[in-house]
């Protein structure tokens, strides 16, 4: 029986793999989210300053 995995074992391995990937890459996702918020805020500030000039 060596080398064979049952369905529950495969399911557990998949769940642990996905959870581990999310855990490892979470800081990268958070940094990307922060960067996008900052870019959005900067673009809004630039748009507001251009509207005031007009």
mmCIF file of the N, C-alpha and C atoms, coordinates in Angstrom:
data_MODEL
# 
_entry.id   MODEL 
# 
loop_
_atom_site.group_PDB 
_atom_site.id 
_atom_site.type_symbol 
_atom_site.label_atom_id 
_atom_site.label_alt_id 
_atom_site.label_comp_id 
_atom_site.label_asym_id 
_atom_site.label_entity_id 
_atom_site.label_seq_id 
_atom_site.pdbx_PDB_ins_code 
_atom_site.Cartn_x 
_atom_site.Cartn_y 
_atom_site.Cartn_z 
_atom_site.occupancy 
_atom_site.B_iso_or_equiv 
_atom_site.pdbx_formal_charge 
_atom_site.auth_seq_id 
_atom_site.auth_comp_id 
_atom_site.auth_asym_id 
_atom_site.auth_atom_id 
_atom_site.pdbx_PDB_model_num 
ATOM 1   N N  . UNK A 1 1  ? 0.820   -1.190 0.000   1.00 0.00 ? 1  UNK A N  1 
ATOM 2   C CA . UNK A 1 1  ? 0.000   0.000  0.000   1.00 0.00 ? 1  UNK A CA 1 
ATOM 3   C C  . UNK A 1 1  ? 0.865   1.256  0.000   1.00 0.00 ? 1  UNK A C  1 
ATOM 4   N N  . UNK A 1 2  ? 2.146   1.090  -0.028  1.00 0.00 ? 2  UNK A N  1 
ATOM 5   C CA . UNK A 1 2  ? 3.050   2.234  -0.049  1.00 0.00 ? 2  UNK A CA 1 
ATOM 6   C C  . UNK A 1 2  ? 2.865   3.025  -1.337  1.00 0.00 ? 2  UNK A C  1 
ATOM 7   N N  . UNK A 1 3  ? 2.757   4.351  -1.203  1.00 0.00 ? 3  UNK A N  1 
ATOM 8   C CA . UNK A 1 3  ? 2.620   5.198  -2.374  1.00 0.00 ? 3  UNK A CA 1 
ATOM 9   C C  . UNK A 1 3  ? 1.190   5.532  -2.729  1.00 0.00 ? 3  UNK A C  1 
ATOM 10  N N  . UNK A 1 4  ? 0.242   4.958  -2.069  1.00 0.00 ? 4  UNK A N  1 
ATOM 11  C CA . UNK A 1 4  ? -1.165  5.253  -2.368  1.00 0.00 ? 4  UNK A CA 1 
ATOM 12  C C  . UNK A 1 4  ? -1.747  6.129  -1.273  1.00 0.00 ? 4  UNK A C  1 
ATOM 13  N N  . UNK A 1 5  ? -2.497  7.114  -1.725  1.00 0.00 ? 5  UNK A N  1 
ATOM 14  C CA . UNK A 1 5  ? -3.153  8.003  -0.772  1.00 0.00 ? 5  UNK A CA 1 
ATOM 15  C C  . UNK A 1 5  ? -4.658  7.860  -0.915  1.00 0.00 ? 5  UNK A C  1 
ATOM 16  N N  . UNK A 1 6  ? -5.329  7.880  0.198   1.00 0.00 ? 6  UNK A N  1 
ATOM 17  C CA . UNK A 1 6  ? -6.782  7.830  0.156   1.00 0.00 ? 6  UNK A CA 1 
ATOM 18  C C  . UNK A 1 6  ? -7.314  9.224  -0.151  1.00 0.00 ? 6  UNK A C  1 
ATOM 19  N N  . UNK A 1 7  ? -8.575  9.304  -0.500  1.00 0.00 ? 7  UNK A N  1 
ATOM 20  C CA . UNK A 1 7  ? -9.174  10.593 -0.834  1.00 0.00 ? 7  UNK A CA 1 
ATOM 21  C C  . UNK A 1 7  ? -9.089  11.588 0.326   1.00 0.00 ? 7  UNK A C  1 
ATOM 22  N N  . UNK A 1 8  ? -9.398  11.194 1.563   1.00 0.00 ? 8  UNK A N  1 
ATOM 23  C CA . UNK A 1 8  ? -9.268  12.164 2.669   1.00 0.00 ? 8  UNK A CA 1 
ATOM 24  C C  . UNK A 1 8  ? -7.832  12.664 2.857   1.00 0.00 ? 8  UNK A C  1 
ATOM 25  N N  . UNK A 1 9  ? -6.856  11.803 2.626   1.00 0.00 ? 9  UNK A N  1 
ATOM 26  C CA . UNK A 1 9  ? -5.465  12.232 2.748   1.00 0.00 ? 9  UNK A CA 1 
ATOM 27  C C  . UNK A 1 9  ? -5.106  13.235 1.651   1.00 0.00 ? 9  UNK A C  1 
ATOM 28  N N  . UNK A 1 10 ? -5.575  12.975 0.430   1.00 0.00 ? 10 UNK A N  1 
ATOM 29  C CA . UNK A 1 10 ? -5.328  13.905 -0.677  1.00 0.00 ? 10 UNK A CA 1 
ATOM 30  C C  . UNK A 1 10 ? -6.010  15.232 -0.410  1.00 0.00 ? 10 UNK A C  1 
ATOM 31  N N  . UNK A 1 11 ? -7.233  15.188 0.089   1.00 0.00 ? 11 UNK A N  1 
ATOM 32  C CA . UNK A 1 11 ? -7.980  16.403 0.386   1.00 0.00 ? 11 UNK A CA 1 
ATOM 33  C C  . UNK A 1 11 ? -7.268  17.210 1.470   1.00 0.00 ? 11 UNK A C  1 
ATOM 34  N N  . UNK A 1 12 ? -6.793  16.546 2.498   1.00 0.00 ? 12 UNK A N  1 
ATOM 35  C CA . UNK A 1 12 ? -6.060  17.230 3.567   1.00 0.00 ? 12 UNK A CA 1 
ATOM 36  C C  . UNK A 1 12 ? -4.772  17.857 3.033   1.00 0.00 ? 12 UNK A C  1 
ATOM 37  N N  . UNK A 1 13 ? -4.064  17.126 2.183   1.00 0.00 ? 13 UNK A N  1 
ATOM 38  C CA . UNK A 1 13 ? -2.826  17.661 1.610   1.00 0.00 ? 13 UNK A CA 1 
ATOM 39  C C  . UNK A 1 13 ? -3.108  18.897 0.760   1.00 0.00 ? 13 UNK A C  1 
ATOM 40  N N  . UNK A 1 14 ? -4.176  18.868 -0.006  1.00 0.00 ? 14 UNK A N  1 
ATOM 41  C CA . UNK A 1 14 ? -4.532  20.022 -0.841  1.00 0.00 ? 14 UNK A CA 1 
ATOM 42  C C  . UNK A 1 14 ? -4.906  21.224 0.016   1.00 0.00 ? 14 UNK A C  1 
ATOM 43  N N  . UNK A 1 15 ? -5.690  21.004 1.044   1.00 0.00 ? 15 UNK A N  1 
ATOM 44  C CA . UNK A 1 15 ? -6.105  22.091 1.926   1.00 0.00 ? 15 UNK A CA 1 
ATOM 45  C C  . UNK A 1 15 ? -4.898  22.696 2.628   1.00 0.00 ? 15 UNK A C  1 
ATOM 46  N N  . UNK A 1 16 ? -4.013  21.852 3.119   1.00 0.00 ? 16 UNK A N  1 
ATOM 47  C CA . UNK A 1 16 ? -2.809  22.353 3.784   1.00 0.00 ? 16 UNK A CA 1 
ATOM 48  C C  . UNK A 1 16 ? -1.909  23.091 2.810   1.00 0.00 ? 16 UNK A C  1 
ATOM 49  N N  . UNK A 1 17 ? -1.834  22.623 1.579   1.00 0.00 ? 17 UNK A N  1 
ATOM 50  C CA . UNK A 1 17 ? -1.017  23.300 0.576   1.00 0.00 ? 17 UNK A CA 1 
ATOM 51  C C  . UNK A 1 17 ? -1.543  24.689 0.254   1.00 0.00 ? 17 UNK A C  1 
ATOM 52  N N  . UNK A 1 18 ? -2.841  24.796 0.062   1.00 0.00 ? 18 UNK A N  1 
ATOM 53  C CA . UNK A 1 18 ? -3.446  26.104 -0.227  1.00 0.00 ? 18 UNK A CA 1 
ATOM 54  C C  . UNK A 1 18 ? -3.300  27.033 0.971   1.00 0.00 ? 18 UNK A C  1 
ATOM 55  N N  . UNK A 1 19 ? -3.573  26.523 2.167   1.00 0.00 ? 19 UNK A N  1 
ATOM 56  C CA . UNK A 1 19 ? -3.462  27.351 3.374   1.00 0.00 ? 19 UNK A CA 1 
ATOM 57  C C  . UNK A 1 19 ? -2.014  27.806 3.577   1.00 0.00 ? 19 UNK A C  1 
ATOM 58  N N  . UNK A 1 20 ? -1.063  26.937 3.328   1.00 0.00 ? 20 UNK A N  1 
ATOM 59  C CA . UNK A 1 20 ? 0.342   27.319 3.462   1.00 0.00 ? 20 UNK A CA 1 
ATOM 60  C C  . UNK A 1 20 ? 0.735   28.382 2.452   1.00 0.00 ? 20 UNK A C  1 
ATOM 61  N N  . UNK A 1 21 ? 0.241   28.268 1.232   1.00 0.00 ? 21 UNK A N  1 
ATOM 62  C CA . UNK A 1 21 ? 0.529   29.275 0.215   1.00 0.00 ? 21 UNK A CA 1 
ATOM 63  C C  . UNK A 1 21 ? -0.038  30.626 0.573   1.00 0.00 ? 21 UNK A C  1 
ATOM 64  N N  . UNK A 1 22 ? -1.260  30.622 1.078   1.00 0.00 ? 22 UNK A N  1 
ATOM 65  C CA . UNK A 1 22 ? -1.875  31.886 1.493   1.00 0.00 ? 22 UNK A CA 1 
ATOM 66  C C  . UNK A 1 22 ? -1.097  32.493 2.652   1.00 0.00 ? 22 UNK A C  1 
ATOM 67  N N  . UNK A 1 23 ? -0.692  31.653 3.602   1.00 0.00 ? 23 UNK A N  1 
ATOM 68  C CA . UNK A 1 23 ? 0.058   32.140 4.762   1.00 0.00 ? 23 UNK A CA 1 
ATOM 69  C C  . UNK A 1 23 ? 1.393   32.757 4.340   1.00 0.00 ? 23 UNK A C  1 
ATOM 70  N N  . UNK A 1 24 ? 2.066   32.113 3.402   1.00 0.00 ? 24 UNK A N  1 
ATOM 71  C CA . UNK A 1 24 ? 3.382   32.598 2.979   1.00 0.00 ? 24 UNK A CA 1 
ATOM 72  C C  . UNK A 1 24 ? 3.270   33.891 2.182   1.00 0.00 ? 24 UNK A C  1 
ATOM 73  N N  . UNK A 1 25 ? 2.283   33.970 1.271   1.00 0.00 ? 25 UNK A N  1 
ATOM 74  C CA . UNK A 1 25 ? 2.188   35.123 0.375   1.00 0.00 ? 25 UNK A CA 1 
ATOM 75  C C  . UNK A 1 25 ? 1.303   36.242 0.909   1.00 0.00 ? 25 UNK A C  1 
ATOM 76  N N  . UNK A 1 26 ? 0.737   36.101 2.090   1.00 0.00 ? 26 UNK A N  1 
ATOM 77  C CA . UNK A 1 26 ? -0.136  37.121 2.661   1.00 0.00 ? 26 UNK A CA 1 
ATOM 78  C C  . UNK A 1 26 ? 0.536   38.491 2.761   1.00 0.00 ? 26 UNK A C  1 
ATOM 79  N N  . UNK A 1 27 ? 1.776   38.614 3.227   1.00 0.00 ? 27 UNK A N  1 
ATOM 80  C CA . UNK A 1 27 ? 2.405   39.942 3.288   1.00 0.00 ? 27 UNK A CA 1 
ATOM 81  C C  . UNK A 1 27 ? 2.526   40.597 1.914   1.00 0.00 ? 27 UNK A C  1 
ATOM 82  N N  . UNK A 1 28 ? 2.758   39.809 0.883   1.00 0.00 ? 28 UNK A N  1 
ATOM 83  C CA . UNK A 1 28 ? 2.861   40.358 -0.468  1.00 0.00 ? 28 UNK A CA 1 
ATOM 84  C C  . UNK A 1 28 ? 1.512   40.908 -0.905  1.00 0.00 ? 28 UNK A C  1 
ATOM 85  N N  . UNK A 1 29 ? 0.440   40.170 -0.628  1.00 0.00 ? 29 UNK A N  1 
ATOM 86  C CA . UNK A 1 29 ? -0.904  40.629 -0.977  1.00 0.00 ? 29 UNK A CA 1 
ATOM 87  C C  . UNK A 1 29 ? -1.252  41.898 -0.225  1.00 0.00 ? 29 UNK A C  1 
ATOM 88  N N  . UNK A 1 30 ? -0.897  41.971 1.048   1.00 0.00 ? 30 UNK A N  1 
ATOM 89  C CA . UNK A 1 30 ? -1.189  43.158 1.846   1.00 0.00 ? 30 UNK A CA 1 
ATOM 90  C C  . UNK A 1 30 ? -0.416  44.369 1.330   1.00 0.00 ? 30 UNK A C  1 
ATOM 91  N N  . UNK A 1 31 ? 0.854   44.179 0.962   1.00 0.00 ? 31 UNK A N  1 
ATOM 92  C CA . UNK A 1 31 ? 1.656   45.279 0.431   1.00 0.00 ? 31 UNK A CA 1 
ATOM 93  C C  . UNK A 1 31 ? 1.067   45.768 -0.883  1.00 0.00 ? 31 UNK A C  1 
ATOM 94  N N  . UNK A 1 32 ? 0.640   44.861 -1.735  1.00 0.00 ? 32 UNK A N  1 
ATOM 95  C CA . UNK A 1 32 ? 0.036   45.239 -3.011  1.00 0.00 ? 32 UNK A CA 1 
ATOM 96  C C  . UNK A 1 32 ? -1.238  46.051 -2.768  1.00 0.00 ? 32 UNK A C  1 
ATOM 97  N N  . UNK A 1 33 ? -2.037  45.625 -1.803  1.00 0.00 ? 33 UNK A N  1 
ATOM 98  C CA . UNK A 1 33 ? -3.274  46.339 -1.485  1.00 0.00 ? 33 UNK A CA 1 
ATOM 99  C C  . UNK A 1 33 ? -2.973  47.749 -0.979  1.00 0.00 ? 33 UNK A C  1 
ATOM 100 N N  . UNK A 1 34 ? -1.969  47.880 -0.109  1.00 0.00 ? 34 UNK A N  1 
ATOM 101 C CA . UNK A 1 34 ? -1.583  49.203 0.400   1.00 0.00 ? 34 UNK A CA 1 
ATOM 102 C C  . UNK A 1 34 ? -1.088  50.097 -0.730  1.00 0.00 ? 34 UNK A C  1 
ATOM 103 N N  . UNK A 1 35 ? -0.274  49.536 -1.629  1.00 0.00 ? 35 UNK A N  1 
ATOM 104 C CA . UNK A 1 35 ? 0.241   50.316 -2.750  1.00 0.00 ? 35 UNK A CA 1 
ATOM 105 C C  . UNK A 1 35 ? -0.886  50.808 -3.648  1.00 0.00 ? 35 UNK A C  1 
ATOM 106 N N  . UNK A 1 36 ? -1.864  49.949 -3.901  1.00 0.00 ? 36 UNK A N  1 
ATOM 107 C CA . UNK A 1 36 ? -2.985  50.342 -4.754  1.00 0.00 ? 36 UNK A CA 1 
ATOM 108 C C  . UNK A 1 36 ? -3.799  51.456 -4.097  1.00 0.00 ? 36 UNK A C  1 
ATOM 109 N N  . UNK A 1 37 ? -3.995  51.377 -2.782  1.00 0.00 ? 37 UNK A N  1 
ATOM 110 C CA . UNK A 1 37 ? -4.728  52.433 -2.074  1.00 0.00 ? 37 UNK A CA 1 
ATOM 111 C C  . UNK A 1 37 ? -3.979  53.759 -2.170  1.00 0.00 ? 37 UNK A C  1 
ATOM 112 N N  . UNK A 1 38 ? -2.655  53.712 -1.993  1.00 0.00 ? 38 UNK A N  1 
ATOM 113 C CA . UNK A 1 38 ? -1.860  54.936 -2.053  1.00 0.00 ? 38 UNK A CA 1 
ATOM 114 C C  . UNK A 1 38 ? -1.922  55.548 -3.451  1.00 0.00 ? 38 UNK A C  1 
ATOM 115 N N  . UNK A 1 39 ? -1.821  54.709 -4.491  1.00 0.00 ? 39 UNK A N  1 
ATOM 116 C CA . UNK A 1 39 ? -1.894  55.223 -5.855  1.00 0.00 ? 39 UNK A CA 1 
ATOM 117 C C  . UNK A 1 39 ? -3.256  55.844 -6.142  1.00 0.00 ? 39 UNK A C  1 
ATOM 118 N N  . UNK A 1 40 ? -4.302  55.221 -5.634  1.00 0.00 ? 40 UNK A N  1 
ATOM 119 C CA . UNK A 1 40 ? -5.656  55.744 -5.841  1.00 0.00 ? 40 UNK A CA 1 
ATOM 120 C C  . UNK A 1 40 ? -5.813  57.093 -5.143  1.00 0.00 ? 40 UNK A C  1 
ATOM 121 N N  . UNK A 1 41 ? -5.314  57.187 -3.911  1.00 0.00 ? 41 UNK A N  1 
ATOM 122 C CA . UNK A 1 41 ? -5.402  58.449 -3.178  1.00 0.00 ? 41 UNK A CA 1 
ATOM 123 C C  . UNK A 1 41 ? -4.596  59.545 -3.869  1.00 0.00 ? 41 UNK A C  1 
ATOM 124 N N  . UNK A 1 42 ? -3.402  59.210 -4.362  1.00 0.00 ? 42 UNK A N  1 
ATOM 125 C CA . UNK A 1 42 ? -2.578  60.202 -5.056  1.00 0.00 ? 42 UNK A CA 1 
ATOM 126 C C  . UNK A 1 42 ? -3.252  60.686 -6.333  1.00 0.00 ? 42 UNK A C  1 
ATOM 127 N N  . UNK A 1 43 ? -3.874  59.764 -7.066  1.00 0.00 ? 43 UNK A N  1 
ATOM 128 C CA . UNK A 1 43 ? -4.530  60.167 -8.306  1.00 0.00 ? 43 UNK A CA 1 
ATOM 129 C C  . UNK A 1 43 ? -5.735  61.059 -8.008  1.00 0.00 ? 43 UNK A C  1 
ATOM 130 N N  . UNK A 1 44 ? -6.434  60.797 -6.902  1.00 0.00 ? 44 UNK A N  1 
ATOM 131 C CA . UNK A 1 44 ? -7.562  61.653 -6.529  1.00 0.00 ? 44 UNK A CA 1 
ATOM 132 C C  . UNK A 1 44 ? -7.074  63.040 -6.147  1.00 0.00 ? 44 UNK A C  1 
ATOM 133 N N  . UNK A 1 45 ? -5.958  63.134 -5.448  1.00 0.00 ? 45 UNK A N  1 
ATOM 134 C CA . UNK A 1 45 ? -5.395  64.425 -5.056  1.00 0.00 ? 45 UNK A CA 1 
ATOM 135 C C  . UNK A 1 45 ? -4.992  65.210 -6.295  1.00 0.00 ? 45 UNK A C  1 
ATOM 136 N N  . UNK A 1 46 ? -4.356  64.528 -7.260  1.00 0.00 ? 46 UNK A N  1 
ATOM 137 C CA . UNK A 1 46 ? -3.942  65.192 -8.495  1.00 0.00 ? 46 UNK A CA 1 
ATOM 138 C C  . UNK A 1 46 ? -5.161  65.686 -9.265  1.00 0.00 ? 46 UNK A C  1 
ATOM 139 N N  . UNK A 1 47 ? -6.208  64.884 -9.332  1.00 0.00 ? 47 UNK A N  1 
ATOM 140 C CA . UNK A 1 47 ? -7.427  65.286 -10.039 1.00 0.00 ? 47 UNK A CA 1 
ATOM 141 C C  . UNK A 1 47 ? -8.072  66.495 -9.366  1.00 0.00 ? 47 UNK A C  1 
ATOM 142 N N  . UNK A 1 48 ? -8.113  66.496 -8.038  1.00 0.00 ? 48 UNK A N  1 
ATOM 143 C CA . UNK A 1 48 ? -8.710  67.620 -7.309  1.00 0.00 ? 48 UNK A CA 1 
ATOM 144 C C  . UNK A 1 48 ? -7.899  68.894 -7.535  1.00 0.00 ? 48 UNK A C  1 
ATOM 145 N N  . UNK A 1 49 ? -6.579  68.783 -7.545  1.00 0.00 ? 49 UNK A N  1 
ATOM 146 C CA . UNK A 1 49 ? -5.763  69.985 -7.753  1.00 0.00 ? 49 UNK A CA 1 
ATOM 147 C C  . UNK A 1 49 ? -5.921  70.501 -9.185  1.00 0.00 ? 49 UNK A C  1 
ATOM 148 N N  . UNK A 1 50 ? -6.100  69.622 -10.151 1.00 0.00 ? 50 UNK A N  1 
ATOM 149 C CA . UNK A 1 50 ? -6.309  70.045 -11.533 1.00 0.00 ? 50 UNK A CA 1 
ATOM 150 C C  . UNK A 1 50 ? -7.677  70.725 -11.678 1.00 0.00 ? 50 UNK A C  1 
ATOM 151 N N  . UNK A 1 51 ? -8.671  70.217 -10.951 1.00 0.00 ? 51 UNK A N  1 
ATOM 152 C CA . UNK A 1 51 ? -10.003 70.816 -11.021 1.00 0.00 ? 51 UNK A CA 1 
ATOM 153 C C  . UNK A 1 51 ? -9.998  72.212 -10.409 1.00 0.00 ? 51 UNK A C  1 
ATOM 154 N N  . UNK A 1 52 ? -9.206  72.401 -9.351  1.00 0.00 ? 52 UNK A N  1 
ATOM 155 C CA . UNK A 1 52 ? -9.131  73.723 -8.714  1.00 0.00 ? 52 UNK A CA 1 
ATOM 156 C C  . UNK A 1 52 ? -8.453  74.735 -9.634  1.00 0.00 ? 52 UNK A C  1 
ATOM 157 N N  . UNK A 1 53 ? -7.479  74.279 -10.433 1.00 0.00 ? 53 UNK A N  1 
ATOM 158 C CA . UNK A 1 53 ? -6.775  75.160 -11.353 1.00 0.00 ? 53 UNK A CA 1 
ATOM 159 C C  . UNK A 1 53 ? -7.690  75.634 -12.485 1.00 0.00 ? 53 UNK A C  1 
ATOM 160 N N  . UNK A 1 54 ? -8.625  74.787 -12.866 1.00 0.00 ? 54 UNK A N  1 
ATOM 161 C CA . UNK A 1 54 ? -9.512  75.117 -13.992 1.00 0.00 ? 54 UNK A CA 1 
ATOM 162 C C  . UNK A 1 54 ? -10.560 76.142 -13.624 1.00 0.00 ? 54 UNK A C  1 
# 
